[in-house]
Amino acid sequence: MLTALYNRGPQSLTELSRRARVTPSSMSQTVNRLVSGGHATRHKDPEDGRRVLFCLTPSGTEVAREALAVRQGWLEGKLAQLSEEERLTLLRASRIMRRLADS
């Protein structure tokens, strides 16, 4: 959830649970842990005072950046092990998947 907040900015509980494909009650437990751990804060939505948005703290931003760097390093290492032909196949497949996702 930290990387989702890092990549997409403040989000509501509903948005986070929809993206993670979990129930709002499950997501509530997750964000409560992030808030109590000092990685996220709750703020009123400036456009709708009834909604609560979850935002990263500086600590949460740091953890998210570190997690993304680890994932990026892992992926780069795995891609380096592939042949040129395999990397081209993945490039073509990723373009098709993006087109499908955007439709």
N, C-alpha and C positions, 0 to 999 in steps of 0.2 A: 504494500500500500504506500510505503514511502516513495518508491520510484514512480508510482502512478501520480501521487501528489506533486512530485518533482517535475514530471513530464507534462502534466496537464493543469497544474495549479490547483487552487482551492476547489474542493468538491463536497457535495452533500453526502450524507450517509447512503441515500438512495442511489446516487450516481456511483459511489464506490462499490456498493453491493452488486449493482447491476453489472459493472465492469468485471468484477471478480466472480460473478455468477454464484453468489451465496445469498442467503437470506439476510435481510436487514438486521435481525437479531444477532446473527453470527458476526456480521461486520461491526456491529455495535461493540461487541467484546474486543475485536481487534483494535478499533480506534480508541477505545477506552484504555487499552494497554499502551498505545502510542502516546496518548495524552499524559497518562500517569508516568510514563518513562521520559517525558520531556521532549519527545520527538515531534509532536503535533499539538496544535491548539484549536479550540473551538471559537468561532466568530459568527456573529449574526450576519446573514446575507444582506448586503447593502441594498439589494433590489427587492428583497422580501424578508422582512424582519422575523417572520415565523420560521424561516429555514435556518439551519446551522450549517456553516461551512467548516471543513477541516483544512487547516493550513500547516505547512511545515515550519518548525522552528529552525534556527541555525544548526542545532544538533541533528535534527531530522534531515536537513539538507546535506550535511556532511555524510551521514550514514548512507543516504540515497546515492550520492556521488560515488562513494566507495563501492557500493554494491554494483552500480552500473559499470565501474571500471573493471571490477573482477569479472563480470559477465562478458564485457567487451574483450578482455584479455583471453578468456577461455575460448570465445568464438574465433578470435583471430588465430589462436593456436591450432584449433581444429581445422579452420579453413586452409591454413598453411600446409596441412598434411594431405590435402586433396590435390589431385592432378589438375592441370589447366583445363582439361575437358570437363572434369567434375565441377569445377568452379563456374565454368560457362553454363553448364546445365542448371546449376543453382540460380545463376543470374537470370536465365530465361524463365525458370519456374517462379522466381520471386516477382518478376514483372507480371506474369499471368495471375498470381495470387493477389497482387496489389490491384490489378484491374477488376478482379472478382470482388474484392473487399470494397472497392470504391463504387461498385454498381448498385 
